[in-house]
Amino acid sequence: MVAIMESRHPSLVGAGVNSDRIHDEGTEDSDGDASVLHWPQPCPDKSAQNLDLIIKMDPEMDSQLKIGFIGAGNMAFGIAKGILSGNVLPVNVKVSAPSSKNLGRFQELGISVTHSNVEVVCGSDVVFVAVKPHLVPLVLNEISQHVTDRHIIVSVAAGVTLSTVEELLPENSVAIRLMPNLPCLVQEGALLFARGSYAKQEDGALLRSLLHRCGLVEEGPEAWIDIHTGLSGSGVAFVYLFAEALAEGAVKMGMPSALAHSIASQTVLGAGRLLRDSGKHPAQLRSEVCTPGGTTIYGLHTLEQGGVRAATMSAVESATERARELGRKSAGAGSRK
């Protein structure tokens, strides 16, 4: 794999990064909240120190990439853990948030923290905007004047479209929209991203290589992102509900609660791994469990009578439509800025 795809400043090729970054004593806030500072904070001129390179997953070069997170919720934490399990060094990662609520866990990983979103942008090559959808316009308006052609801005906010992000950033900015899910926390996530108008193929390759330790990483058209939100972002909760119901059914029949929940979680884990690793269609694996007149077909009949299939499909549809609604609201908020 080629280490350096493109150098925007040829004189920097082979040069190390020697950025004097400020390490504020940290803080953080609730899941997906972000600090929004309302006073100007100009970036220091560090053009001679910036790593303006497109880097693929090379053990030596990748460790020099500067990564920033605006927002310190679960998604940011899961992505950060995955990135650090690769070749990115903790010293090259910085997180901003308005309070200390969630920042402690980042500090435990060796990541520096700050209240300043601008500081994160000025010290990073790739910036993950991992805040709640309604905060995206506020955050992007704040950092916009500090975004340059060396940056890749990755939006992790549900429903917020690439057109909204690009309208709030300087012209020709490189933007990527990403939707991860909660299992990124254990490097078993399902992540889908779409490139913006000015994001090149190598920008997508860089993001994919950064995130590959987080789980399955795929690229697709933006129209799939909201669907992925309903399928996998929200779908994780649907699976948890089913696991909870499995355990409660066992408790109803006389099994101790702790054991029932332990077996239910292992059942979901084992079924998921077999589905992924076998490559078989779910219907085929389901049929392999069923025997004529056996226990499973009786249980499946009861689930079908309860409408579990239709309800699950409707849940994905509802979550997808809600993601689209959030995108429309965010676009309206951005246009009023």
N, C-alpha and C positions, 0 to 999 in steps of 0.2 A: 504494500500500500504506500502510495506516495505521501511523503510527510508534508511537503509544502506545495499547495496547489497554486497559490498566487501571492506575490508580495506587492503590496501597494506602495511600499517604499523599499526599493532594492537594497539600499544601504543598511537596512535593518536585518537582512538575512544573515543568520548565524549569530546575531547579537543577542545577548541575554536581556532580560527585563530587570531594570533597576529602578523601580518606581518607589518613591518615598510616600507611602500611603499612611494616612492617619488612622490609628486604631482607637476609636472611641470606646469608652466603657459602655458595654452593651445594654440594649433594651429590646423589647418586642411586644407585640400586641396579639390580638385575637387572630383566628384563622383567616388569612386573606386580607386583613387590614393593612394599611400602609400609612406611613407618615407623609404628610403633605406640607412642605415648608413654603411659606409665602414671602420670603425675602430672597433677594438675588444672592446666588453663591457661585460666582464665576469659577470655572475650572482652571487650575493652574496649567501653564503651558508646559506639557511634558511630551511634546511631539517627538523629541529625540529618544524618548524612552518607551514609547508605545509599541506594543507588539502587533503591528498592523499586518497580520498574516492570516491566511486561511490555512488552518492546520488540520490534518487528519490524525487519526489515532496513532501517533508515533510515541513510543515510550519516553523519548528525550524531549521532543518539541512540545508534546501535548502538556507536559508539566509546566510550561511557561505561560499557558493561556490564562487570562484573567477572567473570572466568572463573577457576576454580581446577581443578587436577588433583591428585588423590591417586594416586600411582603415576606412574612416568616411563618406562614401557616403550614399545614400538613403536606400540601403539594410541594411547596418549596423545600421543606425538610427532606421529603422522600427523594426528590431529584438531587438535592445536595449529597445525600448519602450515596446514591448511585454513582454520581460523578466522582466522589472521593474514593470509591472502591476501584476506580480506574487509575489513571495516571495524573490527574489533577491534584495539586498539592493544596492542603488546607490554607496555607498562607496566601494563596492566590484566589481565595474566595472571600467575598464580603457580602453581608446581609444588612438591609436596613428595615426598620420598623419603628413605630412611634413609642412603644413601651417595652418593658423588659419581659412581658408575659411569656413569650415563646423563644426568646433569644438565647436563653441559657443552654438549651439543647444543641444549638449551633456552636456555641462556645466550647461545649464538651467535645466537639469534633475538631477543635482547633481553628474554627472559622472566626474571623473578626467581625464585629457588629458595629452598627452606627445608627443614629437617628436620621441621617442625611441621605435622601435618595440621590441627590446630586453627587455626593461623594462616591456612591456606588457606581454611578454612570461614568464619572471621570476616571475611575480606576479599573474599569472593566472593558473587555472586548465583546463578551456575550452577556447580555442583561436579560434575566427572566423577570417579567412583570407578573408577579403571582399575587394579585390582589383581587378583592371582590369586584364584580363587573361594574358596579356603579362608581367605583373609585378610579377606574382606568382613565377616563378623560382628565380628572384632576391630576393624576400622577404624570401622564404624558405631557400635559401642558406645562407642568413644573420642570420636567427634565428635557423638554424638546430642544431648547437652545444649546444644550450640552451634547446632543447626539450628533456624531460625525459619521463620515463614510467608513470608519473603521469598526463601527458597532454593528452587532446583530441584536435586534430587539425581539425577544421571544415572549409573546403574550400567552399566559396560561389562564386567562379569565374566561369563564364559560359564557358562550354566546356572543362575545365581542368580536366583530368581524375584522378581517384584514383591512378592508376599506376604511373602517373607523380608525384603526390604529395608524394607518398610513396618512390619513388626513390630519392627524394630530402630531405627526412627526415631520421633520424637515423633508423637503422634496428629495426623492430618490433614496430614502432611508431603506435599509434592509430589515424587513419585518417577517417574522414567522409566527404562525398561530399553532399552539400546541395544546392538546388535551391529554393529560395523564390520568391516572386513577390512584386510589389510596394504597393498593398493594405495592406501589413504588417504595413504600416504607420498608418493605422486605425484599426489594429487588425482584419482585414478581409482577410488575405493573404491565398494563397495556397502554401504549402511548401512540397517538396518531398526530401527525403534523402536516401543515400545508404551508407552502412558501408564498410570500407576497410577490408583488409585481416586480420588485427589484432584487429579490433573493435568487441567487444563482444556484445551480445544481451543487456546486461545491459547498455552499452555505448549508444546504440540506444535509450533505454528507458529513460536514463538521458536527451539526447538531445530532445526527444519528449516532456518530461515533462517541460523542460525549455521553449520550443517554443509554448506550447499549447495555450497561450494567444495571439499568433500572428495570429491565424486562424486555418485552416485545416492543419494538419501535418500527412503525410503518409510516410511509408518506402517502398522501392521497389528496384529491381535490378538496377545496374548502367546504363544499357542500356535504362532505362526509363527517366533518368535525362535530356538528351538532348531533348527528346520528350516533356517532361514537360516544358522545356525552350521555345519551340515553341508554345506549347498549352497555357501556363499560364504566363510564364515570359514575352514573347512577346505578348501573347494573350490579355493582358490588353490594350495594345496600339491599337489592332484591335477593341476592344470594344469601346474605346474612339473615334476612327475614325467613327464607326457606329453611336455613340451617336451624334457626331458632324454633320453627314449627316442627321440624324433625325431632329435635330434642324434647320439646314439650309433649309430642305424641308418645315418646318413650316414657316420659315421666308419668303421663296419664295411665300407661299400662303397667307401672310399678317400678321402673328403674330409677335409681338415685339421680338427682338433677346433675351433679357434677360429672358423673360418669356419662350420662346421656349427652351433655354438651360436648364433652371430650370426644366421644365417638362420632357425634354429628359433624364436628369440625374436621376430623380425620376422614370421614366419608366424603365431605365436599372436596377436601384437598386431594384425596386419592382419585375421585371421579374426574376432577379437573386435570390432573396430571395424565391419567390414562387417555382422556379425550384429546389432550394436546399431543401427547407423544405417539399415540397409535395412528393418528391421521384419519381415523374413521369418522363417519358421520354420526352425530349423536343418536339418531334413530337406529343405526346399526348396533351401537353399543347397548342401547336400551333393549333391543330385541334379544341380544345375547344373554341378558340377565333374566329375561322372562322364560319360564317353562310352561307348557300347557297345563292349565288348572292349578298353577303354583301361587305362591304368596304375592309375588311381584305384580302379576297381571291383575290380581284383585285390587291391590293398592293403586295401581295406575288407573284402573277403571274409576275408582273413587276420586282421584285427582281430576280426571277428565270430567266427571259429573260436577265437580266443584268449579269447573271453568278455569283451571290453573293455566292452561295454554293461552287462552284468549286474554286472560287478565295480565299475563306476563307481556304479551305482545302490546297490549294497550298501555302498560306501564312504560315500555320503551318509547312508544309513540308520545305519551304525555310528557315525558322527560325531554324528549327531542323538541317538541313544540315549545316547552318552557325555555329551553336554551335559545331558541330562535327569538322568543319574546324578549328575553334579557338582552339579546343583541340589538333588537330594535330600540329598546329603551336607552341602551348605551349610546347608540348612534345619535339619538335625539339629544341626549345630554351633551355629547361632543359638539354637535352643531350649534349649541347655544353658547359655547365658550368663546 
